[in-house]
Amino acid sequence: MAKLIINNLTKIYGNSPEKALELMDKGYTNSEIRQETKQVVGVREVSFSVNEGESFVIMGLSGSGKSTLIRCINLLIKPTRGEILIDNEDVTRVSSDRLMQLRRKKMSMIFQKFALLPNRRILDNVAYGLEVQNMSRIVRYEKAREAISMVGLQEWEDAYPHNLSGGMQQRVGIARALANDPDILLMDEPFSALDPLIRQDMQDDLLALQEKLHKTIIFITHDLDEALKIGDNIALMKDGVIVQSGVPEDILLSPASDYVARFVENINWTKALTASAVMVKPRVVIYPKDGPMTALRIMEKHGISSLFVVDRSTHLIGYVTAEDAYNAVENGIKHLDGIIQKDMPVSAPDIVLSDLLEVLANTKIPLAVVNEANELKGVLVRGSVIAGLAGARREAGE
């Protein structure tokens, strides 16, 4: 279900936007519009939707329009034309009082600059938005402490911003946004001012929070690795226009233009591709009803030394090895029950390869890829991973 829908959103900077809109409707480029009217096109006829609980990343270089776009969503910047629907309510048409309610209840914004009040304790910084709403001291402190606990700063409630590191200050900013319990989090390059290691930690913290809270997140970044890590879907902007949007692998493997291709050409593919992108279908499997001799025959025919055991609905049960099957045959055992091994590495389809390389290097059997229902969807072997990475580089033109 769509939580946020943007329809043909446009922002013109200047004192005569109607002139720019007229030329835009005639197909003039942004540069031509600027030359003719002295008006600047910040965002041009942008449309997209974000489902409830989705992390939607908007990325692009400086000047691409991404920060203007996110500020239009909560009307910090008033759009020139277009619709912004939150739960099917067009926020561009609401009264100032209703807009204030939406900002306080429906959405919160987290900026690159921490914007903490230096003379207030961390507890009071987090509770500030609730104080503005005239919430009682007891209730707002209770909610603020809950939010502080979510970001792991329980022991710092009475400290002041200057006592905290940059990463901790940004955690306070996130806690302040969460204290309102908003449906939508608007995050404008929130981690770009942090050191690389702290930035990675903050990304991990955000993913952990999202796993618990399932907020609708609009996240702005110029960093592709960050976009791939955080985004369920990604929109890439250039000159105020979304030039491509989709799931991360679509953008990586099927760039829509040379501009997008250049954006992704230096990506670390092990951090970009998931297990599902490079897995192969199991060549053969075996079922519990089958015996050790059947398992040996299948392994001999296909030149493999192990087999996954699944039920008729392809739920993964375990695996058997050629050595165990041979020993069972020698001992007159006709069933697999005693030789099925269940201690084995598995992966979900959406796990990135960088998180699986160590497992792949040390496992003696293929790595099973299973979905949430434990159905065997594919296998990862060293050869398929190498081939997948090579193919991705070829498609990206490297």
N, C-alpha and C positions, 0 to 999 in steps of 0.2 A: 504494500500500500504506500503510495507516494505521500511523504510528509511535506516535502517542499517541491513546488513546481515553478520554474522560471519560464516565462513566455515572452520571446522577442524583446528582451530587456536592452535598453539603450541609454547611455549617458553621454551627453554632449556638454563639454565645458566651454563657456562663453556666454555673452549677453544676447545672442540672437540664435538660439538653438533651432528655431523653426526653419531658418535658412539651411542649416546643415541637414536637417531631417528631409527637407525637400530634395536636396541633391543626393542624399543617401538612397531615397526611394527611387531615384533615377539611375542608381548603380554607380555613382561616383566613388572613387577610392577615398580612404581617409586622408591621404596626402592631397588629393585634389580638393576635397572639402575644406581642408585647412587653408590652402592657397586661395580658394575662392571666397571664403567666408570668415577666415581668421578664427573659426571655431575648431575645437579639438575633440575628436571622437575618442572617448575613454573606453566605452563598452559598446559593441555594435550587434544588435539583434541576437542576443544570446538566449538560447533555450536549453534547458535540461531539467531533469527531475531527480529527486533523491528519495529513496524509500526510507521508511521508519527504521531506525537502528543501523543505517548504512553509514560507512565512512567514505565520503566523497572528497577526493583531492583535486584541487584546481592548481595547475602549475604552469609556469612560463617564465621567461626572462623578465628583467626589470623593464617596466613600461608596457608590458603585455596586456594590462588591464585587470589582472587577477585581484589586486587589493581594492581597486574601485568596485569590482563586482561584489566582493564579500561585504563591503560597506553599504552597498545598495540594498542588501538583503534585510538589514535592520534599519535602513533609511538614515544611517549616519551621513550618507550621501544620497540625495534625492534623485532617483532616476528621471530621465527625460521622457521616456516612453516605455511601455511594457507592463507585464503583470508579475507579481511576486505572491504566490499562493502558499500560505501555510495552513495546513488542514482545510484547504479550499477557501480560505479567507484571503482576499487580496489586500495586503498590507499597504499598498500604495494608495488605497482609497479610504482608509480608516481615519477616525478623528485623532487628534493629538493625545487625548486621554487614553483611547484604545491602544494607540501605538506604545504609550508608556507602559500599559499593562502587558502588552506582548513582549516588550523588552525585559520586563521584570519577571514574567512567568514562563514565557515560551522559549526564549533564547538568551544566551549569554555569550559575550565575546571575550576572547583571550588574545592579547596583542603581543607583538614581538618585545616591546618595552614593558617591563613588569608593572609599572605605574602603581607601585605600592605607596601607601602613605607613610613617610619616614618616621613620623612622631607617634604612630600607633603600633601597638603590639600586633603580632601575627594573628591572634584571635580576633582582634578588633578589625584588622584589615579584611579578614575573611567574612566577618559579620557585617561589613559596611553596607553592602547592598540591601541586606535585610533591615538594617537600621533606617535606611532611606525610606523603606516601605512602612516605617513606624511599627515594626514588629517588636514585641516586648523583649526586654533584655534577656530574660530567662530562655525564651524560645529561640531567639536568634543565636545565643551562645550555644545552645544545644545543637542547633543545625550546623553552626560553624565548626564545632568540635567534631561532628560526624564527618564533615567534608575534610577537615584537617587529617582525620584518621585515615580517610581514603587515600591520601597522598603520602602517608607515612611520616607526618611531622608532629605527632602527638606530643613529643617532648619539647617542642619549640613554641608552644602557644604564647608564652609570656616574653619571648624574645622580640627584638625589633628587626626590621628589614636589613639594617647594616650588619647584623650579626650572622646573616645567612649568606651562603654561596649563591652564585647565579642560578644554578640548577634548583636549589631550594627555594629561591625567590619565585622562580617560575612555577614551582609546585604550589606555592601560596596563591599565585594567580589562577591556577587551575581550580584550587579549592574554593576560591572566592566565586568562581563561575558555577561550581557544582553546588554551592550552598543554596542557591535559588531552586535547585532541582529542575533545571530547564529541560525542555524536550530537545532543543537544538543547541549545539556548541559551535560557535563560529571562531575559528582559530587562524589568525593571520600571521603566518610565519613565526609561530610561537617559540621555536627552538633555534632559530637561525643565529641568534646572538650568543649561543652557548658553545663551549669548547666541544670538539668532536666526540670525545668519550662521554661527556655529560649529555650531549645531544642524543647519543644512542641510548643511554639509560632512560632519558625522558621519553623517547619513542617507545621503549619497552614498557614503561610505566603507563603510558597512554593506552597501549594495546591491552594491558592487564585490566585497566579501569573499564575499557570498552567491553571486555569480555563479561564483566559483572553488571555494568549499567545499561548497555545497549542504547546509548544516546545516538541521535542523528548528528553526525559531525560533518562540517564543511571545513576542510583543512587547506590552507594556502601554503605553497612552498615553491622554491625554484630548484630544489634538489630532487633529482630523479630517484635516487636510492631511497630517500625518505618517502617519496610518493608511493613507490612500489611496496614499501614495508607497511604503510599505514592504510592505503586506499583499497577499498573494495572495488571502486571504479575511479578512473582518472580522466580529467578533462585537461587538454593541453591548449593554452591560449597563445595567440600571436596577434598583435595589432587590434586588440579589443574583441577578437573573434575566437570562438572555440574551433580549432582546426581538426581536432580528433578527440573522441571520447570513447570509453569502453573499459573492459576489464584490463588489468595490467598486461597480460600476455597478448591480447589483441594489439595493443599499441607497440609492444616490443617486437612481435613477430610479423605484424602487417602494418607498418607505418604508412599513413595515408598520403604523405608528401615528403619531399626532400628535407624540409624543415624538421619534421618529426623524426626522420631517419637520422639526421645529424644529432638530434637530441639524445637518441638512444645508442649511438654508435660506440660509446666508451663504457657502456654498462658492464658491471660485473655479472655475467650471466648466471653464475651459481647463486647469486642473491636475487635474481630476477625470475628464473624458471622454477616451476614447481614440479613435484613428483609426477603429477598427471601429464605434464608436457613432454616428458621423456620416458615414461614407463612404456613397457610393451605388454601385450596380452600374454598370459601364461601359455606356453606352447602346449602343455598338457597338464592335467590334474588327475587326482585319484580320489575315489570315494570310500567311505568307511566299509562298505560291503566287500570291497576288493581285498585280495590277499597279497602277501609278500611276493609271491611268484609273479602275479600280475604287475605289481610295482616294478620288479626287476626287469621284466620284459619291456615295459614302457620306457624305463630309463635307458636300457640297452639300445632300443630302437632309435631314440632321439639323442643319444650321446650326452646324457645328463646324469648327475650323481645324487639328485634329490627331487622330491615331488611334493607339492602342496596337496594337503588333504582338505576337501571341501564337502559340504553336504549338497543335496540336489538344488538348493537355492543359492549356491555358491558362497555360503557363509564359511569363512576360514576356520578350520579346526586345528590344523597344525601341519607338520611335514614329516616325511620319512626319508631316510638316507639309504643309499645303495648298500652300505655296509650293514646297517641294521636289518634291512630286508633280506640280505644274503644269509645272515646269521639265523634269522627266523626260519627261513626255508631249511637250512641245515638241521635245525632243531625240530622240524616237523610242525611248526606253527602255521596255521592257515588263516589267521586273522590279523588285522593291522593294529588292533586295540593296544597291544603291549608295546608297540614300537613307534607310535605317533608321538612326536616331540612337540610340545606346545610353547616352550620357552624360545621365542624367536623375535627378531626385530620386525616391526611393522611401521608403516607411515600412512598418514592421511594424505589424500590427493593434493591438498593445498600447501603442504610443507615445502619450503624452498630448499633447493639442493644444497646450499651452503650448510644447512642444519643436518644434512644427511651424509656428508662426505666421510666423516670419521666412522660412522656405522658401516658404510659401504666398503671402507678400507679394511674393516676387521671381521665382517661377517663371512662365513664360509658357504652361505646359501644366498640365493637372490633375496632382495628385500621386498616383502609383500606390501602392496598398496591397497588399503581397505577403506571403505567409506564408514559413515557413522553406524551403519547397521552391521558392520564387520563383514561385508561382502567383498570378496576378492575382485578388485577392479583391474589390477595389473601387477607387474613386477619390475623392479629395478635391478639391473645387473651393470657391472662396470662398463661393458661395451655399449649398452643402450644410453647410459648417461653421457659417455664421451661422444657418441654419435649425435645425441640430442643437442649438446653444446655446440658441436661443429656445425650442425644444420642451422641453429639459431644465428650463429655468426655469419653464415653464408647468406641467409635471408636478410640480415641487417646490412649486408654489403661490406662486411669487414674483410 
